Amino acid sequence: MSQQNVENVRAFFQTWDPWEWARGEGMALFDPALVYEGDFLPDHAGESYRGYDGLARATRQWLEPIEEVTVELERIIGTGDDLVSVQRASGRMRHTGIYLDQVYTWLWRFRGGKVTYLKTFGDTQEALKAAGLAD
């Protein structure tokens, strides 16, 4: 299942639309009991979001100040049930017009082919440590 997890993450990024998540759609890869955490964005710090509704709420908070965004997968690290994806988000902020260009990482934890845990990191090394992929 481990290589399949890598392929599932790669396929996810080929079609992912964050605005679908904000509406609670496009979550077939995730277990209904998913836990999402992220200390990278101030709005998410210290929060645990549970299930599809929680992920949709967290996504709406992330997208609120953004007018447009594109997220591109740069690489996937690991081959087991704990993976780290590195992606670049770029776009424009809604009220200021400021252009955003940010690299961030996600720690993905799979069980039975579904994502049970997702966490956002601003530092790739921290995500790799959390996944057991670095010293």
C-alpha positions in Angstrom: 0.0 0.0 0.0 2.9 2.4 0.6 3.7 3.2 -3.1 0.0 3.5 -3.7 -0.1 6.2 -1.0 2.5 8.2 -2.9 0.5 7.8 -6.1 -2.7 8.8 -4.3 -1.0 12.0 -3.1 0.4 12.8 -6.5 -3.1 12.2 -8.1 -4.7 14.4 -5.4 -2.6 17.4 -6.3 -3.4 17.0 -10.0 -7.1 17.7 -9.4 -7.2 19.5 -6.0 -9.3 22.6 -5.8 -9.1 24.2 -2.3 -12.5 25.9 -2.9 -14.1 22.4 -3.1 -12.6 21.6 0.3 -14.1 24.8 1.6 -17.5 23.5 0.5 -16.8 20.1 2.0 -16.3 18.5 -1.4 -13.4 16.5 -2.9 -12.5 14.6 0.2 -12.6 11.0 -1.1 -9.0 10.4 -0.1 -9.7 11.2 3.5 -11.1 9.0 6.3 -14.3 10.5 7.7 -12.6 10.7 11.1 -9.6 12.6 9.8 -7.8 15.0 12.1 -6.2 18.1 10.6 -3.8 20.3 12.5 -1.5 23.1 11.4 0.6 25.6 13.3 1.9 27.2 10.1 -1.1 29.6 9.8 -1.9 31.7 12.8 -5.7 30.9 12.5 -4.9 27.2 12.8 -2.4 27.3 15.6 -3.3 25.0 18.5 -6.5 23.8 16.8 -7.5 20.3 15.8 -10.1 20.0 13.1 -12.0 16.8 12.9 -13.7 15.1 10.0 -14.8 16.6 6.7 -16.6 19.5 8.4 -13.5 20.4 10.3 -11.3 20.3 7.2 -13.8 22.4 5.3 -13.8 25.0 8.2 -10.0 25.1 8.3 -9.9 25.6 4.6 -12.4 28.4 4.6 -10.3 30.2 7.3 -7.2 29.7 5.1 -8.9 31.0 1.9 -10.8 33.9 3.5 -8.1 36.6 2.7 -7.1 35.0 -0.6 -8.6 36.1 -3.9 -6.9 33.4 -6.1 -4.5 30.6 -5.3 -2.6 27.9 -7.2 -1.0 25.0 -5.3 1.7 23.0 -7.1 3.2 19.8 -5.7 7.0 20.1 -5.7 7.9 16.6 -4.3 6.8 13.8 -2.1 9.2 12.4 0.5 8.7 8.9 1.9 7.1 5.7 0.7 5.2 4.3 3.7 2.1 5.3 5.6 3.7 8.6 6.7 4.5 10.9 3.8 5.6 14.5 3.5 4.5 16.6 0.5 6.2 19.9 -0.3 4.1 22.3 -2.3 4.1 25.9 -3.4 1.1 28.1 -3.0 1.0 31.3 -5.1 -1.8 33.8 -5.6 -3.2 37.1 -4.7 -4.6 38.5 -1.5 -8.2 39.7 -1.7 -8.0 43.1 0.0 -4.5 44.2 -0.6 -3.7 42.7 -3.9 -0.3 41.5 -2.5 1.1 38.5 -4.4 1.7 35.4 -2.2 4.4 32.8 -3.0 4.9 30.3 -0.1 6.4 26.9 0.2 4.9 24.7 2.9 4.6 21.0 3.7 2.0 18.5 4.7 2.5 15.4 6.8 0.1 12.7 5.6 -0.7 9.7 7.7 -2.5 6.8 5.9 -4.3 3.8 7.3 -6.0 1.4 4.9 -5.5 3.7 2.0 -7.2 6.7 3.6 -5.7 9.8 5.1 -6.4 9.8 8.9 -4.1 12.7 9.8 -2.9 15.8 8.0 -0.7 18.5 9.4 0.7 21.7 7.9 4.3 22.8 8.5 6.2 25.8 7.4 9.5 24.0 7.8 10.1 20.9 5.8 12.6 19.5 8.4 10.0 19.7 11.1 7.6 17.7 9.0 10.2 15.1 8.1 11.0 14.7 11.8 7.3 14.3 12.7 7.0 11.7 10.0 10.1 9.8 11.2 11.9 10.5 8.0 14.7 12.6 9.4 17.0 12.7 12.5 
